[in-house]
Amino acid sequence: FKALVLENYMRVDNVGELAKLSHMGRSHFDEVFKKEFGLSPGQWMLQQTAKHVRYHLSEPGATISDAMIKFNFNSPTHFTRFCKQQFGCTPTELIAKLQEL
């Protein structure tokens, strides 16, 4: 189960698609997932996205628009809200913080 999740979570748009790939009903998937990963699937996927966004934006030359496309954010407002919730700052501020390290 864990290998299936780790191999496919970046290929799907949401938890429901991941559950379908596992050939499980959503509630059973959620139960097995929480047992295996210690978080709900939605929380875990959000954490993974945040981790990947942070890494991507730390790369020299990274742009907000590239990150939005790569991680399927449909508007600058949505991406800014995500960054403020996950990192406590705007995407521009995050890039500045990460690239000064």
Secondary structure, 3 states (H helix, E strand, C coil): CHHHHHHHHHHCCCHHHHHHHCCCCHHHHHHHHHHHHCCCHHHHHHHHHHHHHHHHHHCCCCCHHHHHHHCCCCCHHHHHHHHHHHHCCCHHHHHHHHHHC
